[in-house]
Amino acid sequence: MQDKLEVCIKDWAELADEYKELESRHKEYRETLDKCLALQKKCVSGVTHQKYRLGVIKKLMSEVETGNNVTKEEMGEVGDLNKDLLRRTAQLGQMQEVLPRQSGRYLRGILGNVDCSILDKNKKYQYKEQYEQFKLIVNLIGGIIAIVNYFLNYRVIDLIIMFLIVWYYCTITIRESILIVNGSRIKGWWRAHHFVACVAGGVLLVWQDGPAYRAFRDQHMMFNVYVAFLQYLQYVYQKGCLYRLRSLGERQDMDITINGFHSWMWKGLGFLLPFLYLGYMMELYNAYTLYQLMYTYDATWQIPALSILFLVLGVGNITTTSMTILVKLRDSQNKILLKYRFTRLDKYIWSHRRRRDSVSQANPKFGEKVHSILKRSNSTLGR
């Protein structure tokens, strides 16, 4: 028998033994996975039920607070319940971090009813880091191409830049939707901004070459270069600020660098404001230039559409950033997110029992009534 054939037979025999172990291990894995999925489903159902019941309790408590003839003791119980509800809401949020969540309508419309939850904490953080790097790399590439084509003035490269803008913002909106499912917090105008910018990129892409386009082209190329520079500034300094605040426990691991100025950027990042407002004024200037082009050349529909879109972007950015600054100045003495600091049962215990005992001593009748309510419930709190 040849040596090579002998080696093959030996390897196959060893591999067959290893396969038996693998088959047994895989069977154990499938059984464990089925148990895990069943337990996961029960946990999701339990969290949903808890949130529903919390909503009902909050509604009843608001009716009690606004009611007539509310005693001091009753307001004390309402205050304790408010603290308990705040803590329980934070605890449920911590539970949801390792449970699958339903995707939003936008994500379901694009990907279908697919589970986009990333349950592994390390992989979740890696996906966020990839998102940050994607934004930085694409913006740098777009800025370099815009600088080069400003001097070359090739229509084909113009179209490549416009396509890059559309692809970039489409991809960003999808990735942000996945990040939101996994705990990142981005909403309001800064999320709508990306959708509006995507539409603006699409209109630029279908704008035909002509005198009006040529009159606006150089200005738009310089605007793209400045946006790339601004994105780089925001990425570098927001990332450093987020790292510091996460270390202090004031931000979450899944918070991301996003456009504009935000309340958590106040310390050490106020110098970004002039650069931001300059970019917003350039958006308004783009809108004004396009408005003037409507009366200078034969205007196609792209010119008024782009003028409106740039106006919306500029006004929205200025308004939102200015409101953020005003709110931050007004609430500068308040501690942000203090309510989420003490959410672990083993590290924080409310002093309800001591307050209730002191109330019982001052008003025994009210204390007996509360104790009777707890005993009639199905909870172990009254035992």
C-alpha positions as MATLAB code, in Angstrom:
seq = 'MQDKLEVCIKDWAELADEYKELESRHKEYRETLDKCLALQKKCVSGVTHQKYRLGVIKKLMSEVETGNNVTKEEMGEVGDLNKDLLRRTAQLGQMQEVLPRQSGRYLRGILGNVDCSILDKNKKYQYKEQYEQFKLIVNLIGGIIAIVNYFLNYRVIDLIIMFLIVWYYCTITIRESILIVNGSRIKGWWRAHHFVACVAGGVLLVWQDGPAYRAFRDQHMMFNVYVAFLQYLQYVYQKGCLYRLRSLGERQDMDITINGFHSWMWKGLGFLLPFLYLGYMMELYNAYTLYQLMYTYDATWQIPALSILFLVLGVGNITTTSMTILVKLRDSQNKILLKYRFTRLDKYIWSHRRRRDSVSQANPKFGEKVHSILKRSNSTLGR';
ca = [
       0.000    0.000    0.000;
       1.321    3.439   -0.915;
       2.433    5.751    1.882;
       0.127    8.565    0.813;
      -2.914    6.271    0.767;
      -2.013    4.991    4.222;
      -1.839    8.555    5.532;
      -5.257    9.322    4.005;
      -6.877    6.300    5.670;
      -5.354    7.153    9.063;
      -6.448   10.786    8.782;
      -9.974    9.758    7.801;
     -10.244    7.402   10.796;
      -9.073   10.126   13.182;
     -11.382   12.650   11.551;
     -14.329   10.243   11.922;
     -13.689   10.003   15.669;
     -13.459   13.797   15.932;
     -16.716   14.123   13.986;
     -18.542   11.955   16.523;
     -17.427   14.312   19.287;
     -18.405   17.314   17.157;
     -21.827   15.807   16.424;
     -22.452   15.264   20.125;
     -21.276   18.773   20.954;
     -23.445   20.274   18.202;
     -26.479   18.407   19.490;
     -25.828   19.828   22.959;
     -25.418   23.277   21.400;
     -28.774   23.041   19.585;
     -30.555   21.978   22.764;
     -28.951   24.822   24.721;
     -29.784   27.287   21.936;
     -33.427   26.241   21.942;
     -33.569   26.724   25.710;
     -31.830   30.082   25.400;
     -34.238   31.307   22.699;
     -37.238   30.201   24.767;
     -35.827   31.992   27.829;
     -35.034   35.047   25.726;
     -38.625   35.184   24.495;
     -39.919   35.012   28.065;
     -37.589   37.816   29.150;
     -38.672   40.064   26.266;
     -42.301   39.388   27.122;
     -41.605   40.091   30.794;
     -39.898   43.429   30.056;
     -42.791   44.469   27.802;
     -45.274   43.550   30.517;
     -43.293   45.477   33.129;
     -43.223   48.599   30.963;
     -46.957   48.399   30.327;
     -47.730   48.061   34.035;
     -45.351   50.923   34.854;
     -47.232   53.117   32.402;
     -50.531   52.286   34.067;
     -49.109   53.053   37.529;
     -47.672   56.391   36.337;
     -51.048   57.391   34.925;
     -52.816   56.557   38.199;
     -50.157   58.403   40.198;
     -50.619   61.567   38.121;
     -54.348   61.408   38.891;
     -53.585   61.065   42.606;
     -51.192   64.041   42.566;
     -53.739   66.294   40.858;
     -56.617   65.078   43.011;
     -58.255   66.880   45.898;
     -57.810   66.186   49.614;
     -54.412   64.503   49.199;
     -52.749   64.138   52.600;
     -49.089   64.642   53.366;
     -48.640   60.934   54.038;
     -50.164   60.039   50.668;
     -47.845   62.479   48.877;
     -44.947   60.787   50.650;
     -46.027   57.410   49.282;
     -46.359   58.960   45.808;
     -42.832   60.349   46.099;
     -41.466   56.939   47.068;
     -43.288   55.309   44.170;
     -41.849   57.864   41.753;
     -38.347   56.958   42.917;
     -39.101   53.254   42.579;
     -40.503   53.748   39.068;
     -37.444   55.748   38.038;
     -35.121   53.035   39.315;
     -37.175   50.246   37.737;
     -37.210   52.017   34.357;
     -33.405   52.235   34.439;
     -33.144   48.565   35.457;
     -35.377   47.502   32.568;
     -33.180   49.532   30.238;
     -30.151   47.600   31.455;
     -31.973   44.320   30.836;
     -32.856   45.358   27.298;
     -29.194   45.875   26.450;
     -28.765   42.083   26.169;
     -32.205   41.357   24.700;
     -33.260   41.622   21.041;
     -35.238   44.705   20.050;
     -37.624   45.285   17.196;
     -36.215   47.328   14.317;
     -37.791   50.645   13.366;
     -40.066   51.134   10.384;
     -37.295   52.562    8.210;
     -35.030   49.590    8.826;
     -37.852   47.086    8.347;
     -38.786   48.775    5.073;
     -35.238   48.324    3.735;
     -34.105   45.010    5.222;
     -37.428   43.403    6.029;
     -38.359   41.935    9.386;
     -34.779   40.933   10.238;
     -33.374   40.886   13.759;
     -30.572   43.486   13.792;
     -29.810   43.191   17.489;
     -26.181   42.539   18.420;
     -26.286   40.797   21.798;
     -22.556   40.411   22.343;
     -21.280   43.581   24.039;
     -17.834   43.460   22.412;
     -19.239   42.957   18.902;
     -21.754   45.732   19.529;
     -18.954   48.128   20.440;
     -16.878   46.969   17.455;
     -19.783   47.737   15.115;
     -20.011   51.243   16.575;
     -16.266   51.751   16.081;
     -16.568   50.579   12.448;
     -19.347   53.138   11.965;
     -17.094   55.902   13.298;
     -14.217   54.851   11.060;
     -16.519   54.592    8.042;
     -17.668   58.197    8.494;
     -14.124   59.487    8.865;
     -12.673   57.570    5.902;
     -15.497   58.430    3.470;
     -15.404   62.113    4.428;
     -11.644   62.282    3.964;
     -11.884   60.556    0.576;
     -14.691   62.894   -0.508;
     -12.733   65.954    0.631;
      -9.591   64.888   -1.257;
     -11.550   64.165   -4.454;
     -13.343   67.522   -4.173;
     -10.025   69.392   -3.789;
      -8.489   67.631   -6.794;
     -11.546   68.101   -9.002;
     -11.846   71.775   -8.060;
      -8.799   72.333  -10.265;
      -9.353   69.532  -12.823;
     -13.017   70.431  -13.424;
     -14.119   67.044  -14.849;
     -17.851   66.403  -15.105;
     -17.374   62.662  -14.546;
     -15.612   63.280  -11.236;
     -18.391   65.684  -10.278;
     -20.909   62.883  -10.767;
     -18.724   60.513   -8.727;
     -18.737   63.012   -5.842;
     -22.526   63.414   -6.043;
     -22.982   59.647   -6.089;
     -20.620   59.357   -3.106;
     -22.789   61.859   -1.199;
     -25.975   59.865   -1.906;
     -24.344   56.523   -1.079;
     -22.722   57.913    2.078;
     -25.915   59.342    3.569;
     -28.006   56.316    2.572;
     -25.482   54.043    4.282;
     -25.286   56.331    7.319;
     -29.061   56.300    7.834;
     -29.125   52.481    7.691;
     -26.158   52.061   10.037;
     -27.583   54.587   12.470;
     -30.886   52.708   12.499;
     -29.003   49.523   13.425;
     -27.093   51.402   16.127;
     -30.353   52.776   17.558;
     -31.699   49.227   17.815;
     -28.568   48.360   19.787;
     -28.758   51.235   22.237;
     -27.231   54.291   20.549;
     -29.046   57.560   21.097;
     -29.453   59.746   18.012;
     -32.774   61.275   17.158;
     -34.545   64.505   16.335;
     -33.093   66.932   13.837;
     -29.632   65.351   13.641;
     -31.175   62.148   12.316;
     -33.534   63.982    9.943;
     -30.531   65.990    8.722;
     -29.040   62.911    7.085;
     -32.258   62.116    5.227;
     -32.503   65.698    3.914;
     -28.819   65.637    2.890;
     -29.397   62.347    1.064;
     -32.248   63.911   -0.927;
     -30.060   66.941   -1.723;
     -27.306   64.629   -2.999;
     -29.815   62.843   -5.228;
     -31.027   66.125   -6.727;
     -27.410   67.212   -7.364;
     -26.735   63.891   -9.073;
     -29.533   64.378  -11.639;
     -28.788   68.091  -12.218;
     -27.656   68.322  -15.821;
     -24.546   70.202  -16.866;
     -25.182   73.754  -18.050;
     -24.544   77.432  -17.316;
     -26.459   77.368  -14.033;
     -24.620   74.261  -12.828;
     -21.249   75.740  -13.796;
     -22.039   78.933  -11.900;
     -22.699   76.941   -8.724;
     -20.148   74.145   -9.153;
     -17.010   75.771   -7.701;
     -18.892   77.066   -4.677;
     -20.332   73.626   -3.992;
     -16.929   71.945   -4.343;
     -15.431   74.275   -1.746;
     -18.435   73.610    0.476;
     -17.756   69.847    0.212;
     -14.120   70.404    1.187;
     -15.146   72.431    4.243;
     -17.745   69.815    5.275;
     -15.040   67.121    5.125;
     -12.772   69.295    7.310;
     -15.636   69.961    9.734;
     -16.490   66.263    9.967;
     -12.868   65.500   10.799;
     -12.856   68.113   13.585;
     -16.099   66.758   15.025;
     -14.874   63.177   14.865;
     -11.577   63.864   16.653;
     -12.893   66.073   19.435;
     -16.280   64.457   19.999;
     -14.615   61.059   20.222;
     -12.230   62.322   22.898;
     -15.071   63.967   24.807;
     -17.231   60.830   24.664;
     -14.341   58.717   25.925;
     -13.876   61.031   28.910;
     -17.584   61.138   29.749;
     -17.964   57.342   29.398;
     -15.083   56.937   31.836;
     -16.948   59.187   34.278;
     -20.163   57.201   33.781;
     -22.033   60.141   32.247;
     -22.459   58.644   28.754;
     -23.196   55.162   27.415;
     -20.774   52.934   25.506;
     -22.987   53.032   22.403;
     -23.152   56.838   22.143;
     -21.750   57.996   18.803;
     -20.127   61.054   17.251;
     -22.830   62.973   15.410;
     -23.295   66.222   13.529;
     -23.733   69.527   15.330;
     -23.217   70.705   18.884;
     -24.674   68.805   21.854;
     -25.010   69.416   25.561;
     -22.359   66.838   26.507;
     -19.807   68.678   24.311;
     -19.869   71.803   26.481;
     -16.617   71.313   28.398;
     -13.537   71.795   26.234;
     -15.362   71.747   22.905;
     -16.924   75.187   22.766;
     -14.255   76.233   20.247;
     -16.074   74.093   17.643;
     -18.979   76.539   17.591;
     -17.387   79.088   15.188;
     -16.540   76.316   12.711;
     -20.054   74.877   12.986;
     -21.799   78.194   12.499;
     -19.542   78.995    9.540;
     -20.636   75.720    7.912;
     -24.294   76.503    8.616;
     -23.903   79.986    7.097;
     -22.357   78.389    4.003;
     -25.502   76.251    3.668;
     -27.636   79.388    3.810;
     -25.333   81.072    1.294;
     -25.759   78.063   -1.018;
     -29.525   78.494   -0.736;
     -29.219   82.213   -1.531;
     -26.929   81.582   -4.526;
     -29.311   78.999   -5.957;
     -32.212   81.406   -5.420;
     -30.362   84.047   -7.447;
     -29.605   81.510  -10.195;
     -33.337   80.957  -10.630;
     -33.619   84.490  -12.102;
     -30.270   84.562  -13.911;
     -30.505   81.387  -16.014;
     -33.242   79.152  -17.376;
     -34.047   77.380  -14.142;
     -34.730   73.664  -14.106;
     -36.584   72.120  -11.175;
     -33.325   71.130   -9.487;
     -32.372   74.745   -8.695;
     -35.417   75.705   -6.565;
     -35.448   72.231   -4.990;
     -31.794   72.524   -3.927;
     -32.350   76.091   -2.709;
     -35.153   74.893   -0.411;
     -33.144   71.871    0.792;
     -30.063   73.950    1.664;
     -32.310   76.480    3.407;
     -33.890   73.691    5.480;
     -30.459   72.297    6.379;
     -29.042   75.690    7.364;
     -32.052   76.864    9.366;
     -32.464   73.464   11.053;
     -28.795   73.281   12.064;
     -28.652   76.856   13.373;
     -31.929   76.552   15.273;
     -31.100   73.201   16.881;
     -27.554   74.192   17.850;
     -28.689   77.542   19.274;
     -31.445   75.870   21.298;
     -28.919   73.361   22.658;
     -26.659   76.200   23.802;
     -29.535   78.068   25.458;
     -30.715   74.944   27.287;
     -27.164   74.186   28.398;
     -26.675   77.717   29.725;
     -29.963   77.513   31.592;
     -29.278   74.080   33.087;
     -25.524   74.395   33.544;
     -25.841   73.834   37.293;
     -27.831   70.629   36.953;
     -26.241   67.197   36.781;
     -27.195   65.418   33.577;
     -28.332   61.825   33.739;
     -28.046   61.756   37.526;
     -31.149   59.577   37.667;
     -29.254   56.691   36.020;
     -26.347   56.692   38.480;
     -27.874   54.401   41.121;
     -29.760   51.625   39.393;
     -28.272   48.455   40.859;
     -30.167   46.855   43.715;
     -26.985   45.695   45.397;
     -25.486   49.220   45.424;
     -28.462   51.446   46.113;
     -31.326   50.919   48.569;
     -34.201   53.344   49.013;
     -35.034   54.332   52.575;
     -38.784   53.783   52.097;
     -39.087   51.434   55.035;
     -37.583   53.970   57.446;
     -39.828   56.750   56.144;
     -42.865   54.487   56.322;
     -41.970   53.430   59.877;
     -41.708   57.065   60.968;
     -45.047   57.820   59.283;
     -46.619   54.821   61.033;
     -45.484   56.163   64.384;
     -46.904   59.625   63.640;
     -50.096   58.308   61.998;
     -50.737   54.649   62.969;
     -54.044   54.520   61.093;
     -52.442   55.430   57.757;
     -49.586   52.960   58.349;
     -52.032   50.120   59.013;
     -53.918   51.011   55.836;
     -50.754   50.824   53.700;
     -49.723   47.551   55.337;
     -53.185   46.124   54.683;
     -52.965   47.077   50.984;
     -49.604   45.345   50.655;
     -50.909   42.190   52.365;
     -53.899   41.973   49.996;
     -51.604   42.164   46.968;
     -49.900   39.136   45.433;
     -46.479   40.633   46.116;
     -43.990   39.465   48.730;
     -43.525   43.093   49.846;
     -46.422   42.757   52.258;
     -45.168   39.556   53.884;
];
